[in-house]
Amino acid sequence: MKVLIPSPLLSYTRTNRVEAEGATMAALLLDLDRQFPGLRFRVIDEQDRMRPHMRFFVNGKQVYDLGLELRPDDSVHIVQALSGG
């Protein structure tokens, strides 16, 4: 499936669109880490939770569950939340 990568993670992928596989969000992130070592740790913390400054969207809808089932034709966007003032 297609995965859109945010600018802060381009040092891992060198492109903002990549292909990855996985039946769940967790499996997709493991596949991304297999292809681009270190990427998963930037978006998932030591307790296997989504980092608070990262957002995940599947087909345009924000998701919060790493166990969410995915279909091969889904589109996944990883977005870094902005903060500051």
N, CA and C of each residue as an Amber inpcrd file, in Angstrom:
protein
   255
   0.8380000  -1.1780000   0.0000000   0.0000000   0.0000000   0.0000000
   0.8780000   1.2340000   0.0000000   0.3030000   2.3470000  -0.3780000
   1.0490000   3.5980000  -0.4410000   1.0790000   4.2630000   0.9270000
   2.2500000   4.7580000   1.2930000   2.4310000   5.4430000   2.5670000
   3.0810000   6.7950000   2.2850000   2.4510000   7.8500000   2.7770000
   3.0050000   9.1980000   2.6550000   3.8500000   9.4810000   3.8900000
   5.0730000   9.9060000   3.6790000   6.0500000  10.1160000   4.7500000
   6.2380000  11.6160000   4.9770000   6.2320000  12.0800000   6.2410000
   6.4350000  13.5140000   6.5020000   7.8990000  13.9280000   6.2970000
   8.0990000  15.1920000   6.0420000   9.4360000  15.7360000   5.7810000
  10.4810000  15.3680000   6.8360000  10.1410000  15.4090000   8.1570000
  11.1700000  15.0810000   9.1560000  11.7010000  13.6450000   9.0600000
  11.0060000  12.7620000   8.3530000  11.4580000  11.3720000   8.2410000
  12.1030000  11.0730000   6.8900000  12.2560000  12.0740000   6.0520000
  12.8440000  11.8510000   4.7330000  14.2990000  11.4130000   4.8040000
  14.9690000  11.6830000   5.9140000  16.3470000  11.2040000   6.0520000
  16.3950000   9.6710000   6.0660000  15.2790000   9.0320000   6.3910000
  15.2020000   7.5680000   6.3730000  14.8220000   7.0470000   4.9930000
  13.8210000   7.6790000   4.3640000  13.2530000   7.1400000   3.1270000
  13.7730000   7.7960000   1.8520000  14.2330000   9.0360000   1.9530000
  14.7010000   9.8310000   0.8180000  13.6100000  10.1590000  -0.1920000
  12.3780000   9.8160000   0.1060000  11.2320000  10.1470000  -0.7360000
   9.9990000  10.2450000   0.1470000   9.0110000  11.0190000  -0.2860000
   7.8380000  11.1970000   0.5800000   6.7370000  10.1830000   0.3250000
   6.9090000   9.3190000  -0.6540000   5.9360000   8.2570000  -0.9150000
   6.6670000   6.9330000  -1.0400000   6.2310000   5.9620000  -0.2390000
   6.8490000   4.6340000  -0.2730000   5.7530000   3.5800000  -0.3160000
   6.1370000   2.3680000  -0.6170000   5.2380000   1.2210000  -0.6060000
   5.6070000   0.3450000   0.5880000   4.5870000  -0.1580000   1.2690000
   4.8080000  -1.0620000   2.4030000   3.6340000  -2.0190000   2.4940000
   3.8290000  -3.0970000   3.2420000   2.7920000  -4.1050000   3.4120000
   2.5300000  -4.3270000   4.8880000   1.3140000  -4.7640000   5.1750000
   0.9630000  -5.1120000   6.5430000  -0.5290000  -5.2590000   6.6860000
  -0.9470000  -6.2710000   7.4340000  -2.3740000  -6.5050000   7.6520000
  -2.9350000  -5.5670000   8.7140000  -2.0420000  -4.9680000   9.5260000
  -2.4450000  -4.0170000  10.5640000  -1.4820000  -2.8300000  10.5230000
  -1.8480000  -1.7710000  11.2350000  -0.9400000  -0.6220000  11.3350000
   0.3910000  -1.0560000  11.9360000   0.3550000  -1.9020000  12.9620000
   1.5920000  -2.3700000  13.6010000   2.4640000  -3.1140000  12.5960000
   1.8720000  -3.9960000  11.8080000   2.6250000  -4.7580000  10.8170000
   3.1680000  -3.8400000   9.7220000   2.3930000  -2.8560000   9.3360000
   2.8510000  -1.8910000   8.3350000   4.0860000  -1.1470000   8.8350000
   4.0490000  -0.7070000  10.0960000   5.1850000   0.0130000  10.6670000
   6.4150000  -0.8810000  10.7870000   6.2100000  -2.1600000  11.0610000
   7.3440000  -3.0960000  11.0950000   7.9490000  -3.2510000   9.7040000
   7.0970000  -3.3000000   8.6700000   7.6080000  -3.3980000   7.3080000
   8.3640000  -2.1280000   6.9230000   7.8360000  -0.9840000   7.3100000
   8.5490000   0.2670000   7.0470000   9.9150000   0.2670000   7.7350000
   9.9640000  -0.2360000   8.9660000  11.2320000  -0.2840000   9.6990000
  12.2010000  -1.2860000   9.0790000  11.6720000  -2.3580000   8.5120000
  12.5240000  -3.3260000   7.8160000  13.1760000  -2.6590000   6.6060000
  12.4040000  -1.8690000   5.8870000  12.9190000  -1.1940000   4.6890000
  13.7850000   0.0200000   5.0370000  13.3980000   0.7150000   6.1120000
  14.0550000   1.9640000   6.5040000  14.3780000   1.9020000   8.0000000
  15.4400000   1.1980000   8.3770000  15.7570000   0.9760000   9.7910000
  15.7910000   2.2690000  10.6070000  15.1220000   2.2160000  11.7540000
  15.0680000   3.3550000  12.6600000  13.8140000   4.1950000  12.5230000
  13.0940000   4.0540000  11.4220000  11.9060000   4.8790000  11.1920000
  10.8190000   4.6190000  12.2440000  10.5890000   3.3520000  12.5630000
   9.5150000   3.0170000  13.5050000   9.7200000   3.7050000  14.8570000
  10.9570000   3.7230000  15.3410000  11.2190000   4.3280000  16.6500000
  10.9130000   5.8200000  16.6540000  10.9630000   6.4620000  15.5230000
  10.6420000   7.8900000  15.4370000   9.1440000   8.1420000  15.5630000
   8.3100000   7.1220000  15.2980000   6.8570000   7.3270000  15.3470000
   6.1710000   6.5290000  16.4540000   6.8470000   5.5040000  16.9760000
   6.2930000   4.6440000  18.0320000   7.2680000   4.6510000  19.2060000
   6.7430000   4.8200000  20.4250000   7.6390000   4.9010000  21.5870000
   7.9930000   3.5260000  22.1450000   8.7190000   3.5200000  23.2620000
   9.1990000   2.2840000  23.8780000   8.0820000   1.4090000  24.4260000
   6.9080000   1.9700000  24.6450000   5.7510000   1.2140000  25.1380000
   4.8180000   0.8140000  23.9950000   5.3080000   0.8780000  22.7680000
   4.5280000   0.5540000  21.5710000   3.2800000   1.4070000  21.4290000
   3.4280000   2.6870000  21.7590000   2.3340000   3.6530000  21.5670000
   2.7630000   4.6630000  20.5220000   1.7800000   5.1810000  19.8290000
   2.0580000   6.2280000  18.8480000   2.5880000   7.4490000  19.5850000
   3.6860000   8.0000000  19.1030000   4.2460000   9.1910000  19.7500000
   3.2480000  10.3440000  19.6370000   3.1570000  11.1760000  20.6820000
   2.1330000  12.2330000  20.7070000   2.2730000  13.2690000  19.6030000
   3.4530000  13.4360000  19.0510000   3.6310000  14.4430000  17.9980000
   3.4370000  13.8710000  16.5960000   3.0500000  12.5940000  16.5070000
   2.8020000  11.9660000  15.2140000   1.3140000  11.6680000  15.0630000
   0.8240000  11.8050000  13.8410000  -0.5690000  11.4880000  13.5260000
  -0.5720000  10.4900000  12.3850000  -1.5440000   9.5850000  12.4200000
  -1.6650000   8.5440000  11.4080000  -3.0620000   8.6140000  10.7970000
  -3.1140000   8.6030000   9.4770000  -4.3830000   8.6680000   8.7620000
  -4.4500000   7.5070000   7.7800000  -5.6080000   6.8530000   7.7500000
  -5.8660000   5.7990000   6.7710000  -7.0490000   6.2550000   5.9390000
  -6.8170000   6.3880000   4.6570000  -7.8470000   6.8620000   3.7290000
  -8.4610000   8.1770000   4.1990000  -7.6160000   9.0550000   4.7350000
  -8.0490000  10.3840000   5.1500000  -8.6500000  10.4760000   6.5360000
  -8.7760000   9.3600000   7.2490000  -9.3670000   9.3700000   8.5890000
  -8.2840000   9.0850000   9.6280000  -8.2070000   9.9420000  10.6710000
  -7.1870000   9.7350000  11.6980000  -7.4670000   8.4540000  12.4570000
  -6.4000000   7.6930000  12.7130000  -6.5120000   6.4320000  13.4430000
  -5.6050000   6.4790000  14.6640000  -5.9740000   5.7080000  15.6810000
  -5.2560000   5.7160000  16.9550000  -4.8290000   4.3210000  17.3980000
  -5.2230000   3.3020000  16.6560000  -5.0580000   1.9110000  17.0710000
  -4.0540000   1.2000000  16.1690000  -2.9490000   0.7340000  16.7580000
  -1.9640000  -0.0080000  15.9790000  -2.4990000  -1.3520000  15.5050000
  -3.5580000  -1.8330000  16.1290000  -4.1610000  -3.0930000  15.7100000
  -5.1650000  -2.9380000  14.5800000  -5.3610000  -1.7130000  14.1120000
  -6.3140000  -1.4700000  13.0340000  -5.9540000  -2.3030000  11.8130000
  -6.9410000  -3.0240000  11.2900000  -6.7110000  -3.8390000  10.1030000
  -6.6610000  -2.9550000   8.8630000  -5.7540000  -3.3060000   7.9640000
  -5.5570000  -2.5560000   6.7260000  -5.8440000  -3.4480000   5.5310000
  -6.2410000  -2.8110000   4.4330000  -6.4240000  -3.5010000   3.1560000
  -5.2890000  -3.0810000   2.2250000  -4.9280000  -3.9280000   1.2670000
  -3.8240000  -3.5930000   0.3610000  -4.0310000  -2.2960000  -0.4300000
  -5.2710000  -1.8810000  -0.6320000  -5.5220000  -0.6640000  -1.4070000
  -5.6750000   0.5810000  -0.5320000  -5.4610000   0.4550000   0.7740000
  -5.5460000   1.6110000   1.6740000  -4.3970000   2.5760000   1.4030000
  -4.6370000   3.8200000   1.7480000  -3.6170000   4.8590000   1.6780000
  -3.3340000   5.3260000   3.1000000  -2.0770000   5.3050000   3.5000000
  -1.6780000   5.6750000   4.8630000  -0.8190000   6.9190000   4.8010000
  -1.1640000   7.9030000   5.6350000  -0.3620000   9.1140000   5.7440000
   0.1530000   9.2160000   7.1740000   1.4400000   9.4370000   7.2980000
   2.0510000   9.7210000   8.5960000   2.3500000  11.2050000   8.5960000
   1.8630000  11.9000000   9.6260000   1.9890000  13.3490000   9.6820000
   2.6050000  13.7330000  11.0180000   3.5510000  14.6610000  10.9850000
   4.1040000  15.1760000  12.2300000   3.2760000  16.3820000  12.6370000
   2.7220000  16.3290000  13.8470000   1.9240000  17.4460000  14.3660000
   2.8290000  18.6360000  14.6400000   2.3150000  19.8120000  14.3910000
   3.0580000  21.0380000  14.6530000   2.6860000  21.5820000  16.0160000
   3.6390000  22.2040000  16.6740000   3.3630000  22.8390000  17.9590000
   4.1340000  24.1470000  18.0230000   3.8450000  24.8950000  19.0110000
   4.5360000  26.1680000  19.1640000   3.5430000  27.3170000  19.2420000
   4.0470000  28.5120000  19.2210000   3.1080000  29.6250000  19.3230000
   3.7510000  30.9300000  19.0080000
